């Protein structure tokens, strides 16, 4: 990437920053957890989903765009991931 997004320069409009704030902040509020914990778990979820999608693409000869998730689907899949990962109880106890 040849540019970076600076959180402190809010006078310059940015699609990525707006999308980040709306998606990530809604998850922070939903799960009531720190942003860094959420970020780490989203990364782990993303890696697991890539492995899953790549395996299905290879086995069933599907197109890669078949496995693109919109934000709502990503929310549901992430919540499911947290439940099967065994860490979801920590979020419920903290709430």
N, C-alpha and C positions, 0 to 999 in steps of 0.2 A: 504494500500500500504506500503510495507516495505522499499521503497527507495523514494527519492525525486529528482526532476530534478532541478539543480541549473543553472540558466541562465548564471551565470558568469563563469562557467567551460565549455567553448566551446571546450576544447581539447579532451573531451570524447564524442564520437559520440552517438547520441540518436535519435531513430526513432520518439519518441513522440515530442521532441523539434523541429525536422525538420518539422514534420507534422503540429505542432502548428504554427510555423513561416510561413509556406507556406499558410495555410488556413486562419489564423487570420489576418496576415499582408495583404493578398490580400483583405479581407473584410474591413480592416481599410482604405486602399487606395481607394477602390471602394466607400465607403460611406463617407470618409473623416471625421471620427469621432474618438474620443478618445477610446483607447483600453478598458478602464474600462466600458464605456457606451456600447460598443459592447459586452463585456463579459456579462454584466447584461442582455441585450436583448437576447443574445444567450441562456442564462440560462432560461429565461422566455419562449422563443420559444421551447426549449427542453422539459420543463415541459408541455406545451400545447400539443406538439406533442405526448408525452408519454400518456397523457390522451386520446387523439384522437385514437391513435393506440390501447391502451388497451381496449377502448370501442368497437372498431371494431373487435378486436380479440375475445372479449367476445360475441358480438352479432352475428358475422358471422363465428365463429369457424375457424379463419385464423391462420396460423402459425406466430409466432412472427418475424421470419426472413423476412417475406413478407414486413415488415414495416421498414427495414433498408435503410437508405439513403446514397448514396455515396456523395462525396464532392460537385459535381455539383448540384445534386438534393437538397442538404441541402442549397446551395446558393439561388436557386430559391424559395424554401419553406420559407427561412428566409426573403427574400425580400417581398414575399407575406404576411408573418406574420407582417412585419413592416407596410405594407400598410393597413391591416385591423385593426391593433392595433392603428392606428391614429398617430403614432410617425414619420412616414416616411416624413411628411412635414417638420419636424424639420431638417432632414438631407438634404433635397433638398434646404431649405432656407439657411443653412450653407454653401452649396457648391456654 
